[in-house]
């Protein structure tokens, strides 16, 4: 049986593999699993600003209602906002209709458990089994028993949760904010103003198709210019569903998730809030983070790529801080998922409390040279059974010895192979990454 779910829900191109029938059937299968597993409560549905969102929202709601589940519609809401509300309201599940950082012609469906985290693999597998067993019959649509209701004050409740520990914590901060024309385009400016910041915003005019287009966490050039030209204290860029954040310091330089982990680990440790002095990163976390944490008396553990795997390791090891270079940061004493708004509040309030510029706080970590190549392939997994490709990867890793790393993995969300090489010498690292990419292209095409 082909698995439906990737590392971040189900994702595809609208009108192709992500279409109304697919959305209905997936929701119906998920509702069947939840009822069979005795999940109590309703399903809470939120979406980002893509022009396909309302259509998929309607089909998802109808699919859950057809399975017998009641549905709350929260409208435009961030991914971490849905996760929080699901837990706070004691609902059976949360659903986010979003393709996160992808362009508008993609969309996706993410499911959250009552605990506000992704469903475990075995429950996702059961949803997949039910999905593939369904007959494509109009009778499914006719059997609806659940109610579909609008949810009132969802945004207000989420904002209150975020801001309550940070009232006036950003007083005097001049913040440049990029909301990626995504789910946080209205929420984020309210949050940071409520925390005391003076906010200038871009990426707050969604038209259904401009989400993540030349803006947001993956395209920070506009925000970097805004910070410098506007003499801002700092900048914050969110992605389309606002579960990740990239900061920009007062000089216009990026401050990524590894920097945030290094900064926050020191503060949490100093305040007795870093259990076992552990921080969880991923296989993609820079070696510089390992070194920085070691110097601070902390240890970095590496999980597989994906915030769900970071969370699993955090829970297993008893850590309360973890994340990815991409800006997914989990503060486990506040949330079970990455939240770009929470990350911004925590990091910027630390900056303000210490009275230090963000560049100085971020200087506790220095990136070792790293090259990342995202290589489109016809099949991004066939190489995993290729002994010659595996031998090449091992050969290059052996050449780098203890002074570098090679990570090659298929993307969980796109038809790409991600090649990452890091070490002490930029030229050597670049040659190694290009050598691997060339061999992949020769064997498997683009």
C-alpha positions, 0 to 999 in steps of 0.5 A: 500500500502506497503511503499517503502521508509525507513528513508534513501531511499530504501535499500536491498540485491543485487540480492534479493529485490535490483535488476536491474528490481527494480532499473529501475522501481523505477527510472521510477516511480520517473521520472513520479512523477517529470514530473507530479509535474513539477520538472524542470531540469535533474537528477544527479546520483552518486554512492559509490564503491560497485561492484553492483553500476555500474549495478544499476546506468545503470538501474536507468539512463535508468529508468529516461530516459524512463520517459522522464528525462535527466540524468547526471552521476557523477560516484563515488560521496559522498551522500552530494556531490550529494546533493550539486551538485543537488542544485548548478546546479538547477537540478530536483533531485539527486540520490545516489546509496549507502547503506551507512554504510551497507556491500557490499552485500547491496545497496540502492537508495536515492533521493534528491529534488532540495533543496538538501534534501530528498523528503517529505513523500507525494512525496515518497508516490506518487512514491510508488503508481506509482511503484506498479501500473506499469505493468512489461512490456518491453514496458517501456524500449522502450519508452526512450526519455531522454538523459544520459550524463557523468558529467564533473568536478563534483569532482572538483566543490564539493571540491572547495565548501568544501574547500573555507572557510577553505583554510590553516585552517588546516595548521600544523594539522597531520591528520589520515583519514579513508575513509571506502573504500567508495565514498570519497576514492579519494575526502577526502584526496584531501579536507584535503590536500587542507585545509593545513593538512598533511594527512595519509590515510587508507580505500582508496583501494576499490575493490567493496566488502571491503566498510565498512569492518573493517574500517570507522565510524563503525569500528574505531579501525584501525584509533585509532591505526594509530593516536596513533602510528603515533602521529597524531593531530587527526583522522577522519573516514567516512562511505561508502557514507561519510555523517557521520564522527566520530573523534578520538582525539590525545589519540586515543579516539572516539569523536562522533556526540554528542561531535561535537554538544557540541563543535560546539554549543559553538563556533557558540554561541560565534560568534552569529551564533546559532539562539535561542541558539538551537541545534537539536539532536534525541531521541538517543542523550546522556543525557550528551549532554543535560546537556552540552548544558544547561551549555553553555546556549543552549537547545537541541531539540530531533527529531525522528532518521534519518537525514531527521527528524533532518533537518525538526525540524531544519527548523521548529524551526529556528536552524542551527546546528543539528545531531546524535551521529552516526556522521550525523551533519548538518550545515544548513548555509552550507548544507541541509544534513549531510556531513562527510567532512564538519564536519571534516573541521569544527571541526578540524579547530576549534581545530586548531584555538583555539590551543587546542587538540581535547580531550580538546575540546571534554571534554565539554561533558561527556557521561552518561552510555548508552547501545545499543542493536541491536536485529535481529528479524523475524519481527521488528515491530510486538511488536508495537501492543504488550501491554505486551512489551509496559508495560515492557518498560514503567515499566523500564522507570518509574524505571529510573525516571528522571535520565534515558531514554528508547528508543526502535524502529524498524530500518528504514534500517535493520531487527532489533529492536534497544534498548537503555537505559541510566542512571546514573548507568552502571550496572543498565542500562545494566540489564534494556537493557538486560531484554528488549532484553530477553523479545523480544527474547522470544516473537519474536525470532531472 
